Structures are given as C-alpha cells and as structure tokens.
Amino acid sequence: MRSVLIVGGDQIDGIKQVLSHHGVDHIHHWSGRKAGDGHKVIPQNTRLIVLITDWISHSFTYSIKRTAAKRGLKVIYTGNGAAQLQAKLEKIGNTLVDACRKTINHPFLLPH
C-alpha cells in the first residue's frame, strides 16, 4: 500500500487526484489547524508527507519535519494547489514509489 499524509489545506481534492495519478492507494489528511492535530501520530504505513505550507504554522511544520526525519519519511513542501504539487512530483520522478526511494540530496525531500 502506498500511503501519503497531507498536512495543511482545506480544499485538497485536486491534490488527491494528483497523488492518485502517481499511484497512491491511501491518503490521510490533517488540516493542521485543529488543536489536536499537533498531537496526532503519523500513520504507520505512510511513505510520504505532503506539507501544504500556505496553511500551517511554522511550529507545526517543524514538528512534522522532525518526526518525519526520525522515521525516515520523505517530505514534499508545496503551496496549496494541484499544479504546484504536480510540478514537484514531475521533478522527482514518474511515480510516487520512485519519490520515496530517491536520494536524500533532492531539494524537495528531507534526509533520513
């Protein structure tokens, strides 16, 4: 199962379509604005995190980044919009599975 966590954003239908096109089987979404979002645990089967930077605080972004690094998860930072995410995914590779295996030197991905 290829699973992605989207953090931030309200209207993410376009982003979900882009991810589905890239082979994602399951999508989790946290708005990043609810008080309890900061205490949630990243789902175990998550392979990639998409951070929509327009809609979350710096402290929440840092928390997600730190947790992802500890678990060896890749993070893509994008603005709110399917076109921005699509452009970043095209730079990374043809499928999301490839993105999860790219080297740590890619500018849109966090190191392990």
C-alpha positions in Angstrom: 0.0 0.0 0.0 1.3 3.4 -1.0 0.1 5.9 1.6 0.6 9.6 1.9 -0.2 12.1 4.6 -1.3 15.6 3.5 -0.8 18.2 6.2 -2.5 21.6 5.7 -5.0 22.9 3.2 -8.8 22.7 3.2 -9.8 22.0 -0.4 -7.4 19.2 -1.4 -9.5 17.3 -4.0 -7.1 18.4 -6.8 -4.1 17.3 -4.7 -5.7 13.9 -4.0 -6.2 13.5 -7.8 -2.6 14.2 -8.5 -1.4 11.8 -5.9 -3.8 9.1 -7.1 -2.4 9.6 -10.6 1.0 8.9 -9.2 0.0 5.6 -7.6 -1.2 6.5 -4.1 -3.6 3.9 -2.7 -4.5 5.7 0.6 -4.5 9.4 1.6 -4.6 10.7 5.1 -5.3 14.4 5.7 -4.7 16.7 8.7 -5.8 20.3 8.3 -3.1 21.5 10.7 -5.5 24.0 12.3 -7.2 21.9 14.8 -5.8 21.9 18.3 -5.4 18.1 18.4 -3.5 17.9 15.1 -0.3 18.6 16.9 -0.7 15.5 19.0 -1.6 13.1 16.2 0.8 10.3 15.3 1.8 9.9 11.6 0.1 6.7 10.4 2.4 3.7 10.3 2.0 2.9 6.6 2.8 6.5 5.5 5.6 6.6 2.8 5.5 10.4 2.0 4.3 13.6 3.6 3.0 16.5 1.6 3.1 19.7 3.6 0.9 22.5 2.2 2.9 25.4 3.5 0.3 28.0 2.9 -2.0 26.7 5.6 0.1 25.6 8.6 2.1 27.3 11.3 5.9 27.2 11.4 5.9 25.3 14.7 3.6 22.6 13.3 5.8 22.4 10.2 8.8 21.9 12.4 7.1 19.2 14.4 6.1 17.3 11.3 9.6 17.7 9.8 11.3 16.5 13.0 9.0 13.4 13.3 9.4 12.6 9.6 13.2 12.7 9.9 13.1 10.4 12.9 11.1 7.9 10.9 13.0 8.3 7.7 10.0 9.7 5.8 10.3 12.0 2.8 8.5 15.4 2.8 7.4 17.5 -0.1 6.8 21.1 0.6 4.2 22.7 -1.7 1.8 25.6 -1.8 -1.9 24.9 -1.9 -2.7 23.7 -5.4 -2.6 20.6 -7.5 -0.5 22.2 -10.2 2.3 23.1 -7.8 2.4 19.5 -6.4 2.3 18.0 -9.9 5.3 20.1 -11.0 7.3 19.0 -7.9 6.3 15.3 -8.4 7.4 15.5 -12.1 10.8 16.8 -11.0 11.1 13.9 -8.5 10.2 11.1 -10.9 7.4 9.3 -12.7 5.7 7.6 -9.7 5.3 8.2 -6.1 7.1 5.0 -5.3 10.2 6.3 -7.1 9.9 9.5 -5.0 10.0 7.5 -1.8 13.3 5.9 -2.9 15.1 9.0 -4.2 18.4 10.1 -2.7 18.5 12.4 0.2 20.0 15.2 -1.9 16.8 16.0 -3.8 15.8 19.6 -2.9 12.2 18.8 -2.2 12.8 15.9 0.2 14.0 15.6 3.7 17.1 13.5 4.5 16.7 10.3 6.5 
